[in-house]
Amino acid sequence: MPRFLTIVTHNESKQTAEGPDPESQRRMGELYEEISRAGVVLDMGELTRTSEATRLTWTGGELSRTDGPFTESKEVIGGYTVVQARDRAEAVEWARRFGEIQGRHEDLTAEVRQISED
């Protein structure tokens, strides 16, 4: 079965310190249990803020290093999920269900991409 990576991006400057409300946390926990029981999820994680990140960039063969936060970045990757699904439609449906809950407390974008098996 093919594997898919869902990349969740959001605007860090618009995030609240409180995080999701208790109802959203409960619903997210139930959905996580469901996707785990279904044997679909291979890995899932939330990333630390860009203030704790380091960016390495190569330009013309020269390396530069920048420690976060990255003020020029409006949207950043905040989390990811790797699933093994029958097809893209199933992977998109799982991403939609998670986004439906998480999107209640912050604006976000979820991009679903198949992992190349070549």
DSSP file (Angstrom, degrees, kcal/mol; ACC not computed):
  #  RESIDUE AA STRUCTURE BP1 BP2  ACC     N-H-->O    O-->H-N    N-H-->O    O-->H-N    TCO  KAPPA ALPHA  PHI   PSI    X-CA   Y-CA   Z-CA
    1    1 A M              0   0    0      0, 0.0    85,-0.1     0, 0.0    86,-0.1   0.000 360.0 360.0 360.0 142.9    0.0    0.0    0.0
    2    2 A P        -     0   0    0      0, 0.0    83,-1.8     0, 0.0     2,-0.3  -0.318 360.0-134.0 -70.4 153.2    1.3    3.5   -0.8
    3    3 A R  E     -A   84   0A   0    112,-0.4   112,-2.8    81,-0.2     2,-0.4  -0.829  18.2-162.9-106.0 147.6    2.5    5.9    1.9
    4    4 A F  E     -AB  83 114A   0     79,-2.8    79,-2.5    -2,-0.3     2,-0.5  -0.981   9.6-147.7-132.5 142.4    1.4    9.5    2.1
    5    5 A L  E     -AB  82 113A   0    108,-3.4   108,-2.7    -2,-0.4     2,-0.6  -0.945   8.4-160.2-108.9 126.4    2.9   12.5    4.0
    6    6 A T  E     -AB  81 112A   0     75,-3.1    75,-1.8    -2,-0.5     2,-0.5  -0.943   6.9-163.2-105.1 123.1    0.6   15.2    5.3
    7    7 A I  E     -AB  80 111A   0    104,-2.7   104,-2.7    -2,-0.6     2,-0.6  -0.926   4.2-156.1-107.8 122.9    2.4   18.4    6.0
    8    8 A V  E     -AB  79 110A   0     71,-2.5    70,-3.2    -2,-0.5    71,-1.3  -0.884  12.0-173.1-104.1 122.2    0.4   20.9    8.1
    9    9 A T  E     +AB  77 109A   0    100,-3.0   100,-2.4    -2,-0.6     2,-0.3  -0.862  10.2 160.4-113.6 150.1    1.4   24.6    7.8
   10   10 A H  E     -AB  76 108A   0     66,-2.2    66,-2.8    -2,-0.3     2,-0.8  -0.945  45.7 -94.0-154.8 172.5    0.2   27.5    9.9
   11   11 A N    >   -     0   0    0     96,-0.6     3,-1.5    -2,-0.3     4,-0.4  -0.856  28.8-161.5 -97.9 108.1    1.0   31.1   10.8
   12   12 A E  G >  S+     0   0    0     -2,-0.8     3,-1.5    62,-0.4    -1,-0.2   0.845  87.2  61.9 -58.9 -35.5    3.0   31.0   14.1
   13   13 A S  G 3  S+     0   0    0     61,-0.3    -1,-0.3     1,-0.3    61,-0.0   0.701 104.1  49.6 -68.2 -16.6    2.4   34.6   14.8
   14   14 A K  G <  S+     0   0    0     -3,-1.5    -1,-0.3    93,-0.1    -2,-0.2   0.428  85.7 111.3 -99.7  -0.3   -1.4   34.0   15.0
   15   15 A Q    <   -     0   0    0     -3,-1.5     2,-0.3    -4,-0.4    91,-0.1  -0.485  63.5-132.6 -75.3 143.8   -1.2   31.0   17.3
   16   16 A T        -     0   0    0     89,-0.2     3,-0.5    -2,-0.2    -2,-0.1  -0.677  10.4-130.2 -93.0 151.9   -2.6   31.4   20.8
   17   17 A A  S    S+     0   0    0     -2,-0.3    -1,-0.1     1,-0.2    -2,-0.0   0.777 103.4  64.0 -69.2 -27.1   -0.7   30.3   23.8
   18   18 A E  S    S-     0   0    0      1,-0.2    -1,-0.2    -3,-0.0    -3,-0.0   0.808  88.7-159.5 -69.7 -30.1   -3.7   28.4   25.2
   19   19 A G        -     0   0    0     -3,-0.5    -1,-0.2    86,-0.1    -2,-0.1  -0.360  45.9  -9.9  77.1-164.7   -3.9   25.9   22.3
   20   20 A P  S    S-     0   0    0      0, 0.0    82,-0.1     0, 0.0    85,-0.0  -0.276  76.0-106.9 -69.5 152.6   -7.0   23.9   21.5
   21   21 A D     >  -     0   0    0      1,-0.1     4,-2.3     4,-0.0     3,-0.3  -0.287  37.2-100.2 -71.1 162.6  -10.0   23.9   23.8
   22   22 A P  H  > S+     0   0    0      0, 0.0     4,-2.4     0, 0.0     5,-0.2   0.845 122.6  54.4 -56.0 -37.0  -10.8   20.8   25.9
   23   23 A E  H  > S+     0   0    0      2,-0.2     4,-2.5     1,-0.2     5,-0.2   0.922 109.6  46.8 -64.4 -43.8  -13.5   19.7   23.4
   24   24 A S  H  > S+     0   0    0     -3,-0.3     4,-2.6     2,-0.2    -1,-0.2   0.896 111.5  51.9 -64.4 -39.8  -11.1   19.8   20.5
   25   25 A Q  H  X S+     0   0    0     -4,-2.3     4,-2.2     2,-0.2    -2,-0.2   0.907 110.8  48.0 -62.5 -41.8   -8.5   18.0   22.5
   26   26 A R  H  X S+     0   0    0     -4,-2.4     4,-2.2    -5,-0.2    -2,-0.2   0.942 113.3  46.7 -62.8 -48.0  -11.0   15.2   23.3
   27   27 A R  H  X S+     0   0    0     -4,-2.5     4,-2.2     1,-0.2    -2,-0.2   0.884 112.0  50.9 -63.0 -39.5  -12.1   14.9   19.7
   28   28 A M  H  X S+     0   0    0     -4,-2.6     4,-2.5     2,-0.2    -1,-0.2   0.903 109.4  51.2 -65.2 -40.8   -8.4   14.9   18.5
   29   29 A G  H  X S+     0   0    0     -4,-2.2     4,-2.2     2,-0.2    -2,-0.2   0.908 110.4  48.8 -61.9 -42.8   -7.6   12.1   21.0
   30   30 A E  H  X S+     0   0    0     -4,-2.2     4,-2.2     2,-0.2    -2,-0.2   0.908 112.4  47.8 -63.3 -42.2  -10.6   10.0   19.8
   31   31 A L  H  X S+     0   0    0     -4,-2.2     4,-2.7     2,-0.2     5,-0.2   0.889 109.8  52.9 -67.8 -38.1   -9.6   10.5   16.1
   32   32 A Y  H  X S+     0   0    0     -4,-2.5     4,-2.0     2,-0.2    -2,-0.2   0.916 109.7  49.0 -61.8 -42.5   -6.0    9.5   17.0
   33   33 A E  H  X S+     0   0    0     -4,-2.2     4,-2.7     2,-0.2    -2,-0.2   0.915 111.7  50.1 -61.2 -42.7   -7.2    6.3   18.6
   34   34 A E  H  X S+     0   0    0     -4,-2.2     4,-2.0     1,-0.2    -2,-0.2   0.931 111.7  45.5 -62.5 -47.2   -9.3    5.6   15.6
   35   35 A I  H  <>S+     0   0    0     -4,-2.7     5,-1.6     1,-0.2     6,-1.0   0.832 113.9  50.9 -68.3 -30.6   -6.5    6.1   13.1
   36   36 A S  H ><5S+     0   0    0     -4,-2.0     3,-1.2    -5,-0.2    -2,-0.2   0.928 110.1  48.3 -69.6 -45.9   -4.2    4.0   15.3
   37   37 A R  H 3<5S+     0   0    0     -4,-2.7    -2,-0.2     1,-0.3    -1,-0.2   0.854 106.8  57.8 -61.6 -34.9   -6.7    1.1   15.6
   38   38 A A  T 3<5S-     0   0    0     -4,-2.0    -1,-0.3    -5,-0.2    -2,-0.2   0.627 107.6-129.7 -71.5 -12.1   -7.2    1.2   11.8
   39   39 A G  T < 5S+     0   0    0     -3,-1.2    -3,-0.2    -4,-0.3    -2,-0.1   0.730  75.1 117.2  72.0  21.7   -3.4    0.6   11.4
   40   40 A V      < +     0   0    0     -5,-1.6    44,-2.7    43,-0.1     2,-0.3   0.865  47.5  81.3 -89.5 -41.8   -3.1    3.6    9.0
   41   41 A V  E     +C   83   0A   0     -6,-1.0    42,-0.3    42,-0.2     3,-0.1  -0.511  42.6 171.6 -76.8 130.4   -0.8    5.9   10.9
   42   42 A L  E    S-     0   0A   0     40,-3.5     2,-0.3     1,-0.4    41,-0.2   0.723  71.6  -8.5-101.9 -34.5    2.9    5.2   10.7
   43   43 A D  E     +C   82   0A   0     39,-1.6    39,-3.3     2,-0.0    -1,-0.4  -0.971  60.2 179.2-162.2 150.5    4.2    8.3   12.3
   44   44 A M  E     +C   81   0A   0     -2,-0.3     2,-0.3    37,-0.2    37,-0.2  -0.979  11.1 162.0-155.2 141.6    2.8   11.6   13.5
   45   45 A G  E     -C   80   0A   0     35,-2.4    35,-2.4    -2,-0.3     2,-0.4  -0.987  32.5-134.3-163.5 154.1    4.3   14.7   15.2
   46   46 A E  E     -C   79   0A   0     -2,-0.3    33,-0.3    33,-0.2     2,-0.2  -0.905  32.9-134.6-105.5 138.2    4.0   18.3   16.1
   47   47 A L        -     0   0    0     31,-3.0     3,-0.1    -2,-0.4    -2,-0.0  -0.616  17.8-109.2 -95.0 152.6    7.1   20.4   15.6
   48   48 A T        -     0   0    0     -2,-0.2    -1,-0.1     1,-0.1     5,-0.0  -0.262  50.7 -80.8 -69.2 165.4    8.6   23.0   17.9
   49   49 A R    >   -     0   0    0      1,-0.1     3,-2.0     2,-0.0    -1,-0.1  -0.232  39.1-110.3 -65.9 157.6    8.3   26.7   17.1
   50   50 A T  G >  S+     0   0    0      1,-0.3     3,-1.8     2,-0.2    18,-0.2   0.687 112.4  76.5 -65.6 -17.4   10.8   28.2   14.6
   51   51 A S  G 3  S+     0   0    0      1,-0.3    -1,-0.3    17,-0.2    -2,-0.0   0.718  99.4  45.3 -63.5 -18.3   12.4   30.1   17.4
   52   52 A E  G <  S+     0   0    0     -3,-2.0    -1,-0.3    15,-0.1     2,-0.2   0.227 101.3  94.9-105.4  11.5   14.0   26.8   18.3
   53   53 A A    <   -     0   0    0     -3,-1.8    15,-3.2    -4,-0.0     2,-0.4  -0.597  57.7-149.5-105.4 162.9   15.0   25.9   14.7
   54   54 A T  E     -D   67   0B   0     13,-0.2     2,-0.5    -2,-0.2    13,-0.2  -1.000  11.1-153.6-129.0 133.1   18.1   26.2   12.6
   55   55 A R  E     -D   66   0B   0     11,-3.4    11,-2.6    -2,-0.4     2,-0.5  -0.928   3.6-161.3-110.2 126.4   18.0   26.7    8.8
   56   56 A L  E     -D   65   0B   0     -2,-0.5     2,-0.4     9,-0.2     9,-0.2  -0.921  12.6-175.1-105.1 130.7   20.9   25.6    6.6
   57   57 A T  E     -D   64   0B   0      7,-2.6     7,-2.6    -2,-0.5     2,-0.5  -0.990  14.0-157.5-130.4 132.7   21.0   27.1    3.1
   58   58 A W  E     +D   63   0B   0     -2,-0.4     2,-0.4     5,-0.2     5,-0.2  -0.951  16.1 173.1-109.3 124.2   23.4   26.4    0.3
   59   59 A T  E >  S-D   62   0B   0      3,-2.5     3,-1.9    -2,-0.5    -2,-0.0  -0.986  74.7 -12.9-131.1 120.3   23.8   29.1   -2.4
   60   60 A G  T 3  S-     0   0    0     -2,-0.4     3,-0.1     1,-0.3    -1,-0.1   0.838 129.5 -55.6  58.5  32.2   26.4   28.7   -5.1
   61   61 A G  T 3  S+     0   0    0      1,-0.3     2,-0.4     0, 0.0    -1,-0.3   0.411 113.6 120.1  82.0  -2.7   28.0   25.8   -3.1
   62   62 A E  E <   -D   59   0B   0     -3,-1.9    -3,-2.5     2,-0.0     2,-0.4  -0.812  56.3-137.7-100.9 135.9   28.4   28.0    0.0
   63   63 A L  E     -D   58   0B   0     -2,-0.4     2,-0.3    -5,-0.2    -5,-0.2  -0.733  20.0-178.6 -92.9 134.9   26.7   27.2    3.3
   64   64 A S  E     -D   57   0B   0     -7,-2.6    -7,-2.6    -2,-0.4     2,-0.4  -0.969  12.0-151.4-127.1 151.4   24.9   29.7    5.5
   65   65 A R  E     -D   56   0B   0     -2,-0.3     2,-0.4    -9,-0.2    -9,-0.2  -0.975  10.6-175.5-124.9 132.8   23.3   29.0    8.9
   66   66 A T  E     -D   55   0B   0    -11,-2.6   -11,-3.4    -2,-0.4     2,-0.3  -0.993  14.5-147.5-129.9 125.9   20.3   31.0   10.3
   67   67 A D  E     -D   54   0B   0     -2,-0.4   -13,-0.2   -13,-0.2   -16,-0.1  -0.721  41.9 -71.3 -89.3 143.5   18.9   30.4   13.8
   68   68 A G  S    S+     0   0    0    -15,-3.2   -17,-0.2    -2,-0.3     2,-0.2  -0.122  90.5  77.0 -70.8 170.6   15.2   31.0   14.2
   69   69 A P        -     0   0    0      0, 0.0     2,-1.0     0, 0.0   -18,-0.1   0.491  61.7-152.1 -77.2 158.0   12.8   32.6   14.4
   70   70 A F    >   -     0   0    0      1,-0.2     3,-1.9    -2,-0.2    -2,-0.1  -0.803  10.7-172.4-101.4  93.3   12.6   33.2   10.7
   71   71 A T  T 3  S+     0   0    0     -2,-1.0    -1,-0.2     1,-0.3    -3,-0.0   0.746  80.8  60.6 -62.8 -25.5   10.8   36.5   10.4
   72   72 A E  T 3  S+     0   0    0     -3,-0.1     2,-0.6     2,-0.0    -1,-0.3   0.652  87.0  90.0 -77.8 -12.7   10.5   36.4    6.6
   73   73 A S    <   +     0   0    0     -3,-1.9     3,-0.1     1,-0.2    -3,-0.1  -0.739  47.4 176.5 -88.4 122.0    8.4   33.1    6.9
   74   74 A K  S    S+     0   0    0     -2,-0.6     2,-0.4     1,-0.3   -62,-0.4   0.901  73.7  32.4 -87.8 -49.3    4.7   33.7    7.1
   75   75 A E  S    S-     0   0    0    -64,-0.2     2,-0.3   -63,-0.1    -1,-0.3  -0.917  74.0-177.9-111.0 136.5    3.6   30.1    7.1
   76   76 A V  E     -A   10   0A   0    -66,-2.8   -66,-2.2    -2,-0.4     2,-0.5  -0.882  36.7 -94.6-129.5 159.7    5.7   27.4    8.6
   77   77 A I  E     +A    9   0A   0     -2,-0.3   -68,-0.3   -68,-0.2     3,-0.1  -0.637  41.0 172.6 -74.8 124.3    5.4   23.6    9.0
   78   78 A G  E     -     0   0A   0    -70,-3.2   -31,-3.0    -2,-0.5     2,-0.3   0.600  58.9 -14.8-108.4 -18.0    3.9   22.9   12.4
   79   79 A G  E     -AC   8  46A   0    -71,-1.3   -71,-2.5   -33,-0.3    -1,-0.3  -0.985  54.2-149.3-173.1 173.7    3.3   19.1   12.1
   80   80 A Y  E     -AC   7  45A   0    -35,-2.4   -35,-2.4    -2,-0.3     2,-0.3  -0.980   1.4-158.6-153.1 159.6    3.2   16.1   10.0
   81   81 A T  E     -AC   6  44A   0    -75,-1.8   -75,-3.1    -2,-0.3     2,-0.5  -0.986   5.9-157.9-142.1 136.1    1.6   12.7    9.6
   82   82 A V  E     +AC   5  43A   0    -39,-3.3   -40,-3.5    -2,-0.3   -39,-1.6  -0.974  22.6 175.4-112.3 122.4    2.7    9.6    7.6
   83   83 A V  E     -AC   4  41A   0    -79,-2.5   -79,-2.8    -2,-0.5     2,-0.6  -0.893  30.4-140.1-124.1 155.4    0.0    7.2    6.8
   84   84 A Q  E     +A    3   0A   0    -44,-2.7     2,-0.3    -2,-0.3   -81,-0.2  -0.968  39.7 168.0-112.6 113.7   -0.3    4.0    4.7
   85   85 A A        -     0   0    0    -83,-1.8     3,-0.1    -2,-0.6     4,-0.0  -0.806  49.5-114.1-127.8 162.9   -3.5    4.2    2.8
   86   86 A R  S    S-     0   0    0     -2,-0.3     2,-0.3     1,-0.2    -1,-0.1   0.893  94.0 -23.6 -61.0 -39.6   -5.3    2.4    0.0
   87   87 A D  S  > S-     0   0    0    -86,-0.1     4,-1.8     1,-0.1     3,-0.3  -0.934  75.7 -81.0-161.3 177.7   -5.1    5.5   -2.2
   88   88 A R  H  > S+     0   0    0     -2,-0.3     4,-2.9     1,-0.2     5,-0.2   0.864 121.3  60.6 -60.0 -38.0   -4.8    9.3   -2.2
   89   89 A A  H  > S+     0   0    0      1,-0.2     4,-2.0     2,-0.2    -1,-0.2   0.902 105.9  46.3 -60.0 -41.8   -8.5    9.6   -1.5
   90   90 A E  H  > S+     0   0    0     -3,-0.3     4,-2.0     2,-0.2    -1,-0.2   0.918 113.0  49.5 -66.8 -42.2   -8.2    7.7    1.8
   91   91 A A  H  X S+     0   0    0     -4,-1.8     4,-2.1     1,-0.2    -2,-0.2   0.902 111.4  49.5 -62.5 -41.3   -5.1    9.7    2.9
   92   92 A V  H  X S+     0   0    0     -4,-2.9     4,-2.6     1,-0.2    -1,-0.2   0.878 107.6  55.0 -65.2 -37.8   -6.9   13.0    2.0
   93   93 A E  H  X S+     0   0    0     -4,-2.0     4,-2.2    -5,-0.2    -2,-0.2   0.911 107.9  48.0 -63.9 -42.5  -10.0   11.9    4.1
   94   94 A W  H  X S+     0   0    0     -4,-2.0     4,-2.1     2,-0.2    -1,-0.2   0.929 112.9  48.9 -62.4 -43.8   -7.8   11.3    7.2
   95   95 A A  H  X S+     0   0    0     -4,-2.1     4,-2.7     1,-0.2    -2,-0.2   0.899 110.2  52.0 -62.1 -40.5   -6.2   14.7    6.7
   96   96 A R  H  X S+     0   0    0     -4,-2.6     4,-2.3     2,-0.2    -1,-0.2   0.917 108.7  50.3 -61.4 -43.9   -9.6   16.4    6.3
   97   97 A R  H  X S+     0   0    0     -4,-2.2     4,-1.0     2,-0.2    -2,-0.2   0.905 113.5  44.4 -65.4 -41.7  -10.9   14.8    9.5
   98   98 A F  H >X S+     0   0    0     -4,-2.1     4,-2.8     1,-0.2     3,-0.6   0.936 114.3  49.9 -65.8 -45.4   -7.8   16.0   11.5
   99   99 A G  H 3X S+     0   0    0     -4,-2.7     4,-2.8     1,-0.2    -2,-0.2   0.833 102.3  61.9 -62.7 -33.4   -8.0   19.5    9.9
  100  100 A E  H 3< S+     0   0    0     -4,-2.3    -1,-0.2    -5,-0.2    -2,-0.2   0.861 113.3  35.9 -61.4 -35.5  -11.7   19.8   10.7
  101  101 A I  H X< S+     0   0    0     -4,-1.0     3,-1.5    -3,-0.6     4,-0.3   0.937 121.5  43.6 -81.4 -52.1  -10.9   19.5   14.4
  102  102 A Q  H >X S+     0   0    0     -4,-2.8     3,-1.5     1,-0.3     4,-0.8   0.835 105.2  64.3 -65.2 -32.8   -7.6   21.4   14.5
  103  103 A G  T 3< S+     0   0    0     -4,-2.8    -1,-0.3    -5,-0.3    -2,-0.1   0.526  84.3  77.5 -70.1  -5.4   -8.9   24.2   12.2
  104  104 A R  T <4 S+     0   0    0     -3,-1.5    -1,-0.3     1,-0.2    -2,-0.2   0.777 107.4  27.7 -71.9 -26.4  -11.5   25.1   14.9
  105  105 A H  T <4 S+     0   0    0     -3,-1.5     2,-0.3    -4,-0.3   -89,-0.2   0.482 129.1  20.4-117.9  -4.3   -8.8   27.0   16.8
  106  106 A E  S  < S-     0   0    0     -4,-0.8     2,-0.3   -91,-0.1    -1,-0.3  -0.982  75.6-107.3-158.4 152.7   -6.3   28.1   14.2
  107  107 A D        +     0   0    0     -2,-0.3   -96,-0.6   -96,-0.1     2,-0.3  -0.642  52.0 159.9 -77.0 136.8   -6.0   28.7   10.4
  108  108 A L  E     -B   10   0A   0     -2,-0.3     2,-0.4   -98,-0.1   -98,-0.2  -0.971  35.0-140.4-152.6 165.7   -4.0   25.9    8.7
  109  109 A T  E     -B    9   0A   0   -100,-2.4  -100,-3.0    -2,-0.3     2,-0.5  -0.999  12.4-159.3-129.5 134.9   -3.2   24.2    5.5
  110  110 A A  E     -B    8   0A   0     -2,-0.4     2,-0.5  -102,-0.2  -102,-0.2  -0.971   5.6-165.5-116.7 121.4   -2.7   20.5    5.1
  111  111 A E  E     -B    7   0A   0   -104,-2.7  -104,-2.7    -2,-0.5     2,-0.5  -0.926   5.1-157.8-107.6 124.7   -0.8   19.2    2.0
  112  112 A V  E     +B    6   0A   0     -2,-0.5     2,-0.4  -106,-0.2  -106,-0.2  -0.903  17.4 172.6-106.9 122.7   -1.1   15.5    1.3
  113  113 A R  E     -B    5   0A   0   -108,-2.7  -108,-3.4    -2,-0.5     2,-0.2  -0.991  31.4-121.3-132.4 137.7    1.7   14.0   -0.9
  114  114 A Q  E     -B    4   0A   0     -2,-0.4     2,-0.5  -110,-0.2  -110,-0.3  -0.546  29.4-122.2 -74.3 140.2    2.5   10.5   -1.8
  115  115 A I        -     0   0    0   -112,-2.8  -112,-0.4    -2,-0.2     2,-0.1  -0.730  29.7-117.0 -83.7 125.8    5.9    9.2   -0.8
  116  116 A S        -     0   0    0     -2,-0.5    -1,-0.1     1,-0.1  -112,-0.0  -0.398  21.7-165.2 -64.8 132.7    7.9    8.0   -3.8
  117  117 A E              0   0    0      1,-0.2    -1,-0.1    -2,-0.1    -2,-0.0   0.230 360.0 360.0-102.5  12.0    8.7    4.4   -3.6
  118  118 A D              0   0    0      0, 0.0    -1,-0.2     0, 0.0    -2,-0.1   0.489 360.0 360.0 -69.7 360.0   11.3    4.5   -6.4
